[in-house]
Amino acid sequence: MKKTNSHTIGVKGITYLAKTINPEIGSYLNHKINNSYNFTVELSNGTIKMSLEIAQDYEARPSSVTFDRYEIVAKTFCKTLND
């Protein structure tokens, strides 16, 4: 995976919406893109995953991103374990 600045507005927007569903989701730190053109978002306390498509859709028209789509992102939250 490689850090990227691609679609930062969309990634941050979807991260915010996912946090409205799961308040345990931490603050955005950065995001990486993988070979499948999906994003892994690094948070202050873990990670979430989202598709490139949802980030693009949010940037083009935020109201087009429905609850069920960002709910899927919220469900990908993986908390970092602190030793």
PDB file with one MODEL, atoms N, CA, C and O in Angstrom:
MODEL        1
ATOM      1  N   MET A   1       0.841  -1.176   0.000  1.00  0.00           N
ATOM      2  CA  MET A   1       0.000   0.000   0.000  1.00  0.00           C
ATOM      3  C   MET A   1       0.886   1.239   0.000  1.00  0.00           C
ATOM      4  O   MET A   1       1.995   1.242   0.535  1.00  0.00           O
ATOM      5  N   LYS A   2       0.364   2.280  -0.613  1.00  0.00           N
ATOM      6  CA  LYS A   2       1.119   3.503  -0.771  1.00  0.00           C
ATOM      7  C   LYS A   2       0.282   4.684  -0.287  1.00  0.00           C
ATOM      8  O   LYS A   2      -0.884   4.813  -0.658  1.00  0.00           O
ATOM      9  N   LYS A   3       0.878   5.551   0.545  1.00  0.00           N
ATOM     10  CA  LYS A   3       0.172   6.753   0.985  1.00  0.00           C
ATOM     11  C   LYS A   3      -0.183   7.589  -0.227  1.00  0.00           C
ATOM     12  O   LYS A   3       0.560   7.636  -1.207  1.00  0.00           O
ATOM     13  N   THR A   4      -1.337   8.253  -0.146  1.00  0.00           N
ATOM     14  CA  THR A   4      -1.799   9.076  -1.253  1.00  0.00           C
ATOM     15  C   THR A   4      -2.555  10.287  -0.726  1.00  0.00           C
ATOM     16  O   THR A   4      -3.049  10.285   0.402  1.00  0.00           O
ATOM     17  N   ASN A   5      -2.636  11.309  -1.549  1.00  0.00           N
ATOM     18  CA  ASN A   5      -3.469  12.478  -1.259  1.00  0.00           C
ATOM     19  C   ASN A   5      -4.697  12.484  -2.169  1.00  0.00           C
ATOM     20  O   ASN A   5      -5.484  13.431  -2.155  1.00  0.00           O
ATOM     21  N   SER A   6      -4.851  11.440  -2.942  1.00  0.00           N
ATOM     22  CA  SER A   6      -5.960  11.322  -3.882  1.00  0.00           C
ATOM     23  C   SER A   6      -7.296  11.239  -3.142  1.00  0.00           C
ATOM     24  O   SER A   6      -7.456  10.427  -2.231  1.00  0.00           O
ATOM     25  N   HIS A   7      -8.231  12.064  -3.528  1.00  0.00           N
ATOM     26  CA  HIS A   7      -9.602  12.069  -2.993  1.00  0.00           C
ATOM     27  C   HIS A   7      -9.662  12.276  -1.478  1.00  0.00           C
ATOM     28  O   HIS A   7     -10.496  11.687  -0.791  1.00  0.00           O
ATOM     29  N   THR A   8      -8.770  13.117  -0.975  1.00  0.00           N
ATOM     30  CA  THR A   8      -8.716  13.367   0.467  1.00  0.00           C
ATOM     31  C   THR A   8     -10.031  13.932   0.994  1.00  0.00           C
ATOM     32  O   THR A   8     -10.475  13.540   2.074  1.00  0.00           O
ATOM     33  N   ILE A   9     -10.651  14.829   0.267  1.00  0.00           N
ATOM     34  CA  ILE A   9     -11.929  15.411   0.715  1.00  0.00           C
ATOM     35  C   ILE A   9     -12.983  14.313   0.861  1.00  0.00           C
ATOM     36  O   ILE A   9     -13.709  14.280   1.854  1.00  0.00           O
ATOM     37  N   GLY A  10     -13.070  13.422  -0.116  1.00  0.00           N
ATOM     38  CA  GLY A  10     -14.033  12.332  -0.052  1.00  0.00           C
ATOM     39  C   GLY A  10     -13.736  11.355   1.064  1.00  0.00           C
ATOM     40  O   GLY A  10     -14.645  10.908   1.763  1.00  0.00           O
ATOM     41  N   VAL A  11     -12.463  11.020   1.236  1.00  0.00           N
ATOM     42  CA  VAL A  11     -12.075  10.075   2.285  1.00  0.00           C
ATOM     43  C   VAL A  11     -12.399  10.654   3.658  1.00  0.00           C
ATOM     44  O   VAL A  11     -12.952   9.962   4.513  1.00  0.00           O
ATOM     45  N   LYS A  12     -12.053  11.928   3.869  1.00  0.00           N
ATOM     46  CA  LYS A  12     -12.345  12.561   5.161  1.00  0.00           C
ATOM     47  C   LYS A  12     -13.850  12.678   5.389  1.00  0.00           C
ATOM     48  O   LYS A  12     -14.324  12.487   6.509  1.00  0.00           O
ATOM     49  N   GLY A  13     -14.601  12.989   4.340  1.00  0.00           N
ATOM     50  CA  GLY A  13     -16.055  13.097   4.464  1.00  0.00           C
ATOM     51  C   GLY A  13     -16.705  11.778   4.834  1.00  0.00           C
ATOM     52  O   GLY A  13     -17.567  11.732   5.711  1.00  0.00           O
ATOM     53  N   ILE A  14     -16.300  10.713   4.177  1.00  0.00           N
ATOM     54  CA  ILE A  14     -16.852   9.392   4.469  1.00  0.00           C
ATOM     55  C   ILE A  14     -16.412   8.933   5.862  1.00  0.00           C
ATOM     56  O   ILE A  14     -17.182   8.287   6.573  1.00  0.00           O
ATOM     57  N   THR A  15     -15.188   9.260   6.251  1.00  0.00           N
ATOM     58  CA  THR A  15     -14.729   8.925   7.604  1.00  0.00           C
ATOM     59  C   THR A  15     -15.615   9.609   8.636  1.00  0.00           C
ATOM     60  O   THR A  15     -15.999   8.993   9.631  1.00  0.00           O
ATOM     61  N   TYR A  16     -15.941  10.871   8.408  1.00  0.00           N
ATOM     62  CA  TYR A  16     -16.823  11.612   9.320  1.00  0.00           C
ATOM     63  C   TYR A  16     -18.201  10.946   9.398  1.00  0.00           C
ATOM     64  O   TYR A  16     -18.741  10.763  10.488  1.00  0.00           O
ATOM     65  N   LEU A  17     -18.762  10.587   8.252  1.00  0.00           N
ATOM     66  CA  LEU A  17     -20.087   9.948   8.235  1.00  0.00           C
ATOM     67  C   LEU A  17     -20.047   8.593   8.944  1.00  0.00           C
ATOM     68  O   LEU A  17     -20.973   8.253   9.680  1.00  0.00           O
ATOM     69  N   ALA A  18     -18.983   7.823   8.727  1.00  0.00           N
ATOM     70  CA  ALA A  18     -18.852   6.523   9.395  1.00  0.00           C
ATOM     71  C   ALA A  18     -18.789   6.720  10.911  1.00  0.00           C
ATOM     72  O   ALA A  18     -19.320   5.910  11.671  1.00  0.00           O
ATOM     73  N   LYS A  19     -18.140   7.793  11.340  1.00  0.00           N
ATOM     74  CA  LYS A  19     -18.020   8.074  12.773  1.00  0.00           C
ATOM     75  C   LYS A  19     -19.378   8.408  13.392  1.00  0.00           C
ATOM     76  O   LYS A  19     -19.567   8.197  14.590  1.00  0.00           O
ATOM     77  N   THR A  20     -20.328   8.925  12.605  1.00  0.00           N
ATOM     78  CA  THR A  20     -21.667   9.194  13.141  1.00  0.00           C
ATOM     79  C   THR A  20     -22.382   7.897  13.473  1.00  0.00           C
ATOM     80  O   THR A  20     -23.280   7.881  14.314  1.00  0.00           O
ATOM     81  N   ILE A  21     -21.994   6.814  12.822  1.00  0.00           N
ATOM     82  CA  ILE A  21     -22.574   5.496  13.088  1.00  0.00           C
ATOM     83  C   ILE A  21     -21.824   4.800  14.215  1.00  0.00           C
ATOM     84  O   ILE A  21     -22.430   4.195  15.100  1.00  0.00           O
ATOM     85  N   ASN A  22     -20.510   4.891  14.173  1.00  0.00           N
ATOM     86  CA  ASN A  22     -19.676   4.242  15.187  1.00  0.00           C
ATOM     87  C   ASN A  22     -18.766   5.295  15.821  1.00  0.00           C
ATOM     88  O   ASN A  22     -17.697   5.589  15.286  1.00  0.00           O
ATOM     89  N   PRO A  23     -19.179   5.865  16.953  1.00  0.00           N
ATOM     90  CA  PRO A  23     -18.385   6.915  17.594  1.00  0.00           C
ATOM     91  C   PRO A  23     -17.004   6.473  18.081  1.00  0.00           C
ATOM     92  O   PRO A  23     -16.192   7.311  18.472  1.00  0.00           O
ATOM     93  N   GLU A  24     -16.732   5.175  18.061  1.00  0.00           N
ATOM     94  CA  GLU A  24     -15.404   4.686  18.438  1.00  0.00           C
ATOM     95  C   GLU A  24     -14.367   4.971  17.358  1.00  0.00           C
ATOM     96  O   GLU A  24     -13.168   4.915  17.631  1.00  0.00           O
ATOM     97  N   ILE A  25     -14.797   5.271  16.158  1.00  0.00           N
ATOM     98  CA  ILE A  25     -13.878   5.569  15.061  1.00  0.00           C
ATOM     99  C   ILE A  25     -13.117   6.845  15.406  1.00  0.00           C
ATOM    100  O   ILE A  25     -13.714   7.878  15.710  1.00  0.00           O
ATOM    101  N   GLY A  26     -11.780   6.754  15.352  1.00  0.00           N
ATOM    102  CA  GLY A  26     -10.925   7.877  15.720  1.00  0.00           C
ATOM    103  C   GLY A  26     -10.770   8.907  14.619  1.00  0.00           C
ATOM    104  O   GLY A  26     -11.471   8.871  13.607  1.00  0.00           O
ATOM    105  N   SER A  27      -9.853   9.813  14.830  1.00  0.00           N
ATOM    106  CA  SER A  27      -9.582  10.906  13.904  1.00  0.00           C
ATOM    107  C   SER A  27      -8.751  10.445  12.710  1.00  0.00           C
ATOM    108  O   SER A  27      -7.895   9.569  12.834  1.00  0.00           O
ATOM    109  N   TYR A  28      -9.011  11.036  11.574  1.00  0.00           N
ATOM    110  CA  TYR A  28      -8.275  10.760  10.346  1.00  0.00           C
ATOM    111  C   TYR A  28      -6.811  11.163  10.503  1.00  0.00           C
ATOM    112  O   TYR A  28      -6.514  12.250  10.999  1.00  0.00           O
ATOM    113  N   LEU A  29      -5.897  10.289  10.083  1.00  0.00           N
ATOM    114  CA  LEU A  29      -4.472  10.617  10.038  1.00  0.00           C
ATOM    115  C   LEU A  29      -3.965  10.690   8.600  1.00  0.00           C
ATOM    116  O   LEU A  29      -3.344  11.678   8.207  1.00  0.00           O
ATOM    117  N   ASN A  30      -4.231   9.633   7.809  1.00  0.00           N
ATOM    118  CA  ASN A  30      -3.831   9.586   6.396  1.00  0.00           C
ATOM    119  C   ASN A  30      -4.542   8.409   5.749  1.00  0.00           C
ATOM    120  O   ASN A  30      -5.245   7.651   6.418  1.00  0.00           O
ATOM    121  N   HIS A  31      -4.356   8.262   4.448  1.00  0.00           N
ATOM    122  CA  HIS A  31      -4.934   7.098   3.782  1.00  0.00           C
ATOM    123  C   HIS A  31      -3.977   6.572   2.726  1.00  0.00           C
ATOM    124  O   HIS A  31      -3.139   7.291   2.183  1.00  0.00           O
ATOM    125  N   LYS A  32      -4.143   5.274   2.460  1.00  0.00           N
ATOM    126  CA  LYS A  32      -3.295   4.561   1.501  1.00  0.00           C
ATOM    127  C   LYS A  32      -4.185   3.898   0.472  1.00  0.00           C
ATOM    128  O   LYS A  32      -5.337   3.560   0.748  1.00  0.00           O
ATOM    129  N   ILE A  33      -3.639   3.716  -0.713  1.00  0.00           N
ATOM    130  CA  ILE A  33      -4.372   3.020  -1.779  1.00  0.00           C
ATOM    131  C   ILE A  33      -3.685   1.677  -2.029  1.00  0.00           C
ATOM    132  O   ILE A  33      -2.460   1.567  -1.985  1.00  0.00           O
ATOM    133  N   ASN A  34      -4.516   0.655  -2.294  1.00  0.00           N
ATOM    134  CA  ASN A  34      -3.944  -0.660  -2.566  1.00  0.00           C
ATOM    135  C   ASN A  34      -4.077  -1.014  -4.042  1.00  0.00           C
ATOM    136  O   ASN A  34      -4.586  -0.213  -4.826  1.00  0.00           O
ATOM    137  N   ASN A  35      -3.632  -2.184  -4.422  1.00  0.00           N
ATOM    138  CA  ASN A  35      -3.651  -2.603  -5.825  1.00  0.00           C
ATOM    139  C   ASN A  35      -5.050  -2.745  -6.389  1.00  0.00           C
ATOM    140  O   ASN A  35      -5.226  -2.747  -7.607  1.00  0.00           O
ATOM    141  N   SER A  36      -6.053  -2.863  -5.521  1.00  0.00           N
ATOM    142  CA  SER A  36      -7.441  -2.970  -5.973  1.00  0.00           C
ATOM    143  C   SER A  36      -8.113  -1.603  -6.061  1.00  0.00           C
ATOM    144  O   SER A  36      -9.318  -1.516  -6.301  1.00  0.00           O
ATOM    145  N   TYR A  37      -7.341  -0.541  -5.869  1.00  0.00           N
ATOM    146  CA  TYR A  37      -7.849   0.835  -5.897  1.00  0.00           C
ATOM    147  C   TYR A  37      -8.900   1.083  -4.826  1.00  0.00           C
ATOM    148  O   TYR A  37      -9.895   1.767  -5.064  1.00  0.00           O
ATOM    149  N   ASN A  38      -8.672   0.531  -3.667  1.00  0.00           N
ATOM    150  CA  ASN A  38      -9.476   0.818  -2.486  1.00  0.00           C
ATOM    151  C   ASN A  38      -8.577   1.501  -1.472  1.00  0.00           C
ATOM    152  O   ASN A  38      -7.353   1.387  -1.536  1.00  0.00           O
ATOM    153  N   PHE A  39      -9.192   2.211  -0.536  1.00  0.00           N
ATOM    154  CA  PHE A  39      -8.437   2.952   0.454  1.00  0.00           C
ATOM    155  C   PHE A  39      -8.458   2.266   1.815  1.00  0.00           C
ATOM    156  O   PHE A  39      -9.479   1.720   2.234  1.00  0.00           O
ATOM    157  N   THR A  40      -7.327   2.303   2.491  1.00  0.00           N
ATOM    158  CA  THR A  40      -7.233   1.974   3.902  1.00  0.00           C
ATOM    159  C   THR A  40      -6.942   3.295   4.591  1.00  0.00           C
ATOM    160  O   THR A  40      -5.954   3.965   4.289  1.00  0.00           O
ATOM    161  N   VAL A  41      -7.816   3.661   5.519  1.00  0.00           N
ATOM    162  CA  VAL A  41      -7.697   4.938   6.212  1.00  0.00           C
ATOM    163  C   VAL A  41      -7.098   4.692   7.585  1.00  0.00           C
ATOM    164  O   VAL A  41      -7.642   3.932   8.387  1.00  0.00           O
ATOM    165  N   GLU A  42      -5.971   5.341   7.847  1.00  0.00           N
ATOM    166  CA  GLU A  42      -5.344   5.234   9.153  1.00  0.00           C
ATOM    167  C   GLU A  42      -5.943   6.294  10.068  1.00  0.00           C
ATOM    168  O   GLU A  42      -6.009   7.476   9.729  1.00  0.00           O
ATOM    169  N   LEU A  43      -6.375   5.836  11.234  1.00  0.00           N
ATOM    170  CA  LEU A  43      -7.029   6.683  12.215  1.00  0.00           C
ATOM    171  C   LEU A  43      -6.169   6.780  13.468  1.00  0.00           C
ATOM    172  O   LEU A  43      -5.179   6.062  13.610  1.00  0.00           O
ATOM    173  N   SER A  44      -6.551   7.661  14.362  1.00  0.00           N
ATOM    174  CA  SER A  44      -5.816   7.806  15.613  1.00  0.00           C
ATOM    175  C   SER A  44      -5.885   6.551  16.476  1.00  0.00           C
ATOM    176  O   SER A  44      -5.070   6.377  17.381  1.00  0.00           O
ATOM    177  N   ASN A  45      -6.860   5.669  16.202  1.00  0.00           N
ATOM    178  CA  ASN A  45      -7.018   4.471  17.023  1.00  0.00           C
ATOM    179  C   ASN A  45      -7.296   3.194  16.223  1.00  0.00           C
ATOM    180  O   ASN A  45      -7.775   2.209  16.785  1.00  0.00           O
ATOM    181  N   GLY A  46      -7.003   3.201  14.929  1.00  0.00           N
ATOM    182  CA  GLY A  46      -7.254   2.016  14.124  1.00  0.00           C
ATOM    183  C   GLY A  46      -7.313   2.330  12.648  1.00  0.00           C
ATOM    184  O   GLY A  46      -6.662   3.258  12.169  1.00  0.00           O
ATOM    185  N   THR A  47      -8.112   1.538  11.923  1.00  0.00           N
ATOM    186  CA  THR A  47      -8.256   1.722  10.484  1.00  0.00           C
ATOM    187  C   THR A  47      -9.705   1.466  10.058  1.00  0.00           C
ATOM    188  O   THR A  47     -10.467   0.783  10.743  1.00  0.00           O
ATOM    189  N   ILE A  48     -10.052   2.034   8.914  1.00  0.00           N
ATOM    190  CA  ILE A  48     -11.280   1.672   8.202  1.00  0.00           C
ATOM    191  C   ILE A  48     -10.918   1.497   6.738  1.00  0.00           C
ATOM    192  O   ILE A  48      -9.871   1.962   6.285  1.00  0.00           O
ATOM    193  N   LYS A  49     -11.783   0.829   6.008  1.00  0.00           N
ATOM    194  CA  LYS A  49     -11.563   0.613   4.581  1.00  0.00           C
ATOM    195  C   LYS A  49     -12.748   1.168   3.801  1.00  0.00           C
ATOM    196  O   LYS A  49     -13.892   1.102   4.249  1.00  0.00           O
ATOM    197  N   MET A  50     -12.452   1.714   2.632  1.00  0.00           N
ATOM    198  CA  MET A  50     -13.515   2.214   1.757  1.00  0.00           C
ATOM    199  C   MET A  50     -13.075   2.109   0.306  1.00  0.00           C
ATOM    200  O   MET A  50     -11.885   2.058  -0.005  1.00  0.00           O
ATOM    201  N   SER A  51     -14.061   2.080  -0.564  1.00  0.00           N
ATOM    202  CA  SER A  51     -13.771   2.000  -1.989  1.00  0.00           C
ATOM    203  C   SER A  51     -13.413   3.378  -2.537  1.00  0.00           C
ATOM    204  O   SER A  51     -13.810   4.407  -1.991  1.00  0.00           O
ATOM    205  N   LEU A  52     -12.667   3.369  -3.609  1.00  0.00           N
ATOM    206  CA  LEU A  52     -12.373   4.599  -4.339  1.00  0.00           C
ATOM    207  C   LEU A  52     -13.677   5.243  -4.791  1.00  0.00           C
ATOM    208  O   LEU A  52     -13.825   6.464  -4.758  1.00  0.00           O
ATOM    209  N   GLU A  53     -14.616   4.406  -5.212  1.00  0.00           N
ATOM    210  CA  GLU A  53     -15.899   4.893  -5.729  1.00  0.00           C
ATOM    211  C   GLU A  53     -16.660   5.739  -4.707  1.00  0.00           C
ATOM    212  O   GLU A  53     -17.192   6.789  -5.067  1.00  0.00           O
ATOM    213  N   ILE A  54     -16.726   5.314  -3.451  1.00  0.00           N
ATOM    214  CA  ILE A  54     -17.479   6.068  -2.462  1.00  0.00           C
ATOM    215  C   ILE A  54     -16.806   7.420  -2.184  1.00  0.00           C
ATOM    216  O   ILE A  54     -17.495   8.417  -1.966  1.00  0.00           O
ATOM    217  N   ALA A  55     -15.484   7.459  -2.191  1.00  0.00           N
ATOM    218  CA  ALA A  55     -14.770   8.726  -1.998  1.00  0.00           C
ATOM    219  C   ALA A  55     -15.028   9.669  -3.180  1.00  0.00           C
ATOM    220  O   ALA A  55     -15.246  10.865  -2.984  1.00  0.00           O
ATOM    221  N   GLN A  56     -15.004   9.136  -4.393  1.00  0.00           N
ATOM    222  CA  GLN A  56     -15.289   9.940  -5.584  1.00  0.00           C
ATOM    223  C   GLN A  56     -16.723  10.451  -5.558  1.00  0.00           C
ATOM    224  O   GLN A  56     -16.973  11.619  -5.853  1.00  0.00           O
ATOM    225  N   ASP A  57     -17.664   9.584  -5.205  1.00  0.00           N
ATOM    226  CA  ASP A  57     -19.073   9.984  -5.157  1.00  0.00           C
ATOM    227  C   ASP A  57     -19.294  11.095  -4.143  1.00  0.00           C
ATOM    228  O   ASP A  57     -20.050  12.032  -4.404  1.00  0.00           O
ATOM    229  N   TYR A  58     -18.639  11.000  -2.984  1.00  0.00           N
ATOM    230  CA  TYR A  58     -18.785  12.028  -1.957  1.00  0.00           C
ATOM    231  C   TYR A  58     -18.258  13.364  -2.464  1.00  0.00           C
ATOM    232  O   TYR A  58     -18.874  14.402  -2.224  1.00  0.00           O
ATOM    233  N   GLU A  59     -17.140  13.351  -3.153  1.00  0.00           N
ATOM    234  CA  GLU A  59     -16.575  14.590  -3.683  1.00  0.00           C
ATOM    235  C   GLU A  59     -17.459  15.204  -4.760  1.00  0.00           C
ATOM    236  O   GLU A  59     -17.608  16.425  -4.816  1.00  0.00           O
ATOM    237  N   ALA A  60     -18.042  14.375  -5.609  1.00  0.00           N
ATOM    238  CA  ALA A  60     -18.873  14.869  -6.704  1.00  0.00           C
ATOM    239  C   ALA A  60     -20.235  15.359  -6.215  1.00  0.00           C
ATOM    240  O   ALA A  60     -20.730  16.394  -6.663  1.00  0.00           O
ATOM    241  N   ARG A  61     -20.832  14.606  -5.295  1.00  0.00           N
ATOM    242  CA  ARG A  61     -22.165  14.959  -4.790  1.00  0.00           C
ATOM    243  C   ARG A  61     -22.389  14.263  -3.457  1.00  0.00           C
ATOM    244  O   ARG A  61     -22.871  13.131  -3.423  1.00  0.00           O
ATOM    245  N   PRO A  62     -22.044  14.929  -2.356  1.00  0.00           N
ATOM    246  CA  PRO A  62     -22.138  14.282  -1.037  1.00  0.00           C
ATOM    247  C   PRO A  62     -23.512  13.686  -0.737  1.00  0.00           C
ATOM    248  O   PRO A  62     -23.601  12.642  -0.091  1.00  0.00           O
ATOM    249  N   SER A  63     -24.572  14.327  -1.191  1.00  0.00           N
ATOM    250  CA  SER A  63     -25.918  13.824  -0.894  1.00  0.00           C
ATOM    251  C   SER A  63     -26.231  12.511  -1.604  1.00  0.00           C
ATOM    252  O   SER A  63     -27.221  11.856  -1.279  1.00  0.00           O
ATOM    253  N   SER A  64     -25.403  12.119  -2.564  1.00  0.00           N
ATOM    254  CA  SER A  64     -25.635  10.860  -3.283  1.00  0.00           C
ATOM    255  C   SER A  64     -25.137   9.649  -2.489  1.00  0.00           C
ATOM    256  O   SER A  64     -25.460   8.512  -2.831  1.00  0.00           O
ATOM    257  N   VAL A  65     -24.361   9.882  -1.443  1.00  0.00           N
ATOM    258  CA  VAL A  65     -23.828   8.782  -0.632  1.00  0.00           C
ATOM    259  C   VAL A  65     -24.852   8.446   0.445  1.00  0.00           C
ATOM    260  O   VAL A  65     -25.048   9.201   1.397  1.00  0.00           O
ATOM    261  N   THR A  66     -25.488   7.319   0.275  1.00  0.00           N
ATOM    262  CA  THR A  66     -26.575   6.918   1.167  1.00  0.00           C
ATOM    263  C   THR A  66     -26.055   6.266   2.448  1.00  0.00           C
ATOM    264  O   THR A  66     -24.921   5.793   2.512  1.00  0.00           O
ATOM    265  N   PHE A  67     -26.912   6.257   3.456  1.00  0.00           N
ATOM    266  CA  PHE A  67     -26.588   5.696   4.768  1.00  0.00           C
ATOM    267  C   PHE A  67     -26.038   4.285   4.657  1.00  0.00           C
ATOM    268  O   PHE A  67     -25.041   3.958   5.301  1.00  0.00           O
ATOM    269  N   ASP A  68     -26.668   3.451   3.855  1.00  0.00           N
ATOM    270  CA  ASP A  68     -26.228   2.053   3.771  1.00  0.00           C
ATOM    271  C   ASP A  68     -24.806   1.926   3.238  1.00  0.00           C
ATOM    272  O   ASP A  68     -24.101   0.979   3.586  1.00  0.00           O
ATOM    273  N   ARG A  69     -24.376   2.861   2.402  1.00  0.00           N
ATOM    274  CA  ARG A  69     -23.015   2.806   1.857  1.00  0.00           C
ATOM    275  C   ARG A  69     -21.975   3.178   2.903  1.00  0.00           C
ATOM    276  O   ARG A  69     -20.953   2.502   3.016  1.00  0.00           O
ATOM    277  N   TYR A  70     -22.213   4.235   3.669  1.00  0.00           N
ATOM    278  CA  TYR A  70     -21.202   4.579   4.676  1.00  0.00           C
ATOM    279  C   TYR A  70     -21.330   3.729   5.936  1.00  0.00           C
ATOM    280  O   TYR A  70     -20.412   3.686   6.755  1.00  0.00           O
ATOM    281  N   GLU A  71     -22.467   3.053   6.091  1.00  0.00           N
ATOM    282  CA  GLU A  71     -22.592   2.076   7.172  1.00  0.00           C
ATOM    283  C   GLU A  71     -21.635   0.904   6.928  1.00  0.00           C
ATOM    284  O   GLU A  71     -21.042   0.372   7.865  1.00  0.00           O
ATOM    285  N   ILE A  72     -21.495   0.514   5.670  1.00  0.00           N
ATOM    286  CA  ILE A  72     -20.561  -0.557   5.306  1.00  0.00           C
ATOM    287  C   ILE A  72     -19.136  -0.161   5.701  1.00  0.00           C
ATOM    288  O   ILE A  72     -18.380  -0.977   6.228  1.00  0.00           O
ATOM    289  N   VAL A  73     -18.782   1.090   5.443  1.00  0.00           N
ATOM    290  CA  VAL A  73     -17.449   1.583   5.822  1.00  0.00           C
ATOM    291  C   VAL A  73     -17.284   1.531   7.338  1.00  0.00           C
ATOM    292  O   VAL A  73     -16.251   1.080   7.834  1.00  0.00           O
ATOM    293  N   ALA A  74     -18.294   1.990   8.077  1.00  0.00           N
ATOM    294  CA  ALA A  74     -18.223   1.993   9.545  1.00  0.00           C
ATOM    295  C   ALA A  74     -17.984   0.590  10.085  1.00  0.00           C
ATOM    296  O   ALA A  74     -17.291   0.419  11.088  1.00  0.00           O
ATOM    297  N   LYS A  75     -18.552  -0.409   9.430  1.00  0.00           N
ATOM    298  CA  LYS A  75     -18.410  -1.791   9.892  1.00  0.00           C
ATOM    299  C   LYS A  75     -17.017  -2.356   9.655  1.00  0.00           C
ATOM    300  O   LYS A  75     -16.687  -3.416  10.187  1.00  0.00           O
ATOM    301  N   THR A  76     -16.192  -1.668   8.866  1.00  0.00           N
ATOM    302  CA  THR A  76     -14.827  -2.146   8.620  1.00  0.00           C
ATOM    303  C   THR A  76     -13.852  -1.679   9.691  1.00  0.00           C
ATOM    304  O   THR A  76     -12.675  -2.035   9.646  1.00  0.00           O
ATOM    305  N   PHE A  77     -14.314  -0.893  10.646  1.00  0.00           N
ATOM    306  CA  PHE A  77     -13.427  -0.350  11.672  1.00  0.00           C
ATOM    307  C   PHE A  77     -12.705  -1.468  12.411  1.00  0.00           C
ATOM    308  O   PHE A  77     -13.315  -2.418  12.901  1.00  0.00           O
ATOM    309  N   CYS A  78     -11.399  -1.324  12.474  1.00  0.00           N
ATOM    310  CA  CYS A  78     -10.545  -2.265  13.202  1.00  0.00           C
ATOM    311  C   CYS A  78      -9.703  -1.447  14.171  1.00  0.00           C
ATOM    312  O   CYS A  78      -8.860  -0.647  13.764  1.00  0.00           O
ATOM    313  N   LYS A  79      -9.944  -1.659  15.441  1.00  0.00           N
ATOM    314  CA  LYS A  79      -9.259  -0.886  16.476  1.00  0.00           C
ATOM    315  C   LYS A  79      -7.833  -1.380  16.649  1.00  0.00           C
ATOM    316  O   LYS A  79      -7.576  -2.584  16.633  1.00  0.00           O
ATOM    317  N   THR A  80      -6.905  -0.438  16.815  1.00  0.00           N
ATOM    318  CA  THR A  80      -5.533  -0.765  17.106  1.00  0.00           C
ATOM    319  C   THR A  80      -5.426  -1.159  18.567  1.00  0.00           C
ATOM    320  O   THR A  80      -5.939  -0.468  19.446  1.00  0.00           O
ATOM    321  N   LEU A  81      -4.764  -2.264  18.817  1.00  0.00           N
ATOM    322  CA  LEU A  81      -4.583  -2.720  20.199  1.00  0.00           C
ATOM    323  C   LEU A  81      -3.346  -2.059  20.785  1.00  0.00           C
ATOM    324  O   LEU A  81      -2.261  -2.126  20.209  1.00  0.00           O
ATOM    325  N   ASN A  82      -3.518  -1.428  21.920  1.00  0.00           N
ATOM    326  CA  ASN A  82      -2.391  -0.812  22.616  1.00  0.00           C
ATOM    327  C   ASN A  82      -1.830  -1.776  23.637  1.00  0.00           C
ATOM    328  O   ASN A  82      -2.560  -2.288  24.486  1.00  0.00           O
ATOM    329  N   ASP A  83      -0.550  -2.023  23.556  1.00  0.00           N
ATOM    330  CA  ASP A  83       0.083  -2.956  24.505  1.00  0.00           C
ATOM    331  C   ASP A  83       0.394  -2.281  25.813  1.00  0.00           C
ATOM    332  O   ASP A  83       0.926  -2.915  26.723  1.00  0.00           O
TER     333      ASP A  83
ENDMDL
END
